[in-house]
Amino acid sequence: MTATDENNTETNGNKLPNPNTQAQWFTHVRHAHQRETAEDYVKLIADLLNARQEARLSDLAARLGVSSPTVSKVLSRLKNEGYIESRPYRSIFLTPKGWNLAQACKKRHQTVLDFLIALGVSYETAPFDAEGMKHHISEETLNLFQKFTRAQEYRLTGKVSS
């Protein structure tokens, strides 16, 4: 059995973080998972509206790989949160709040994707990694990704795109 101090730090050299700090980390991740679903749905709705001028529940279910009842439940939550509007037998529409969230998600995705590619992650792998990572990074980290990517671009080309 390993002895621990008042912060649950093991004394055999394997240290654990302070319990309050660790709880904050896990709480942050749980909140990110909740945001992730809303962001994925809103972004997909925006993509469908831009490409096809309509977003249907069945399209969302097929593209997200989930059941129609699951989509219906999430759409109800998004409607209550003010991201979407829907009417019976009609397409799903984004509110201005929904469009703003979709644009922010696209920007985050592109920033993470650009960063991964600048690191040397392959063009095949980077989009998959960016899809998951974009939901779990802070604004501070996102800003540093942008800064790194711009510096890398400048180093390689002598120019920085806007």
Secondary structure, 3 states (H helix, E strand, C coil): CCCECCCCCECCCCCCCCHHHHHHHHHHHHHHHHHHHHHHHHHHHHHHHHHHCCCCHHHHHHHHCCCHHHHHHHHHHHHHCCCEEECCCCCEEECHHHHHHHHHHHHHHHHHHHHHHHHCCCCCCHHHHHHHHCCCCCHHHHHHHHHHHHHHHHHHHCCCCC
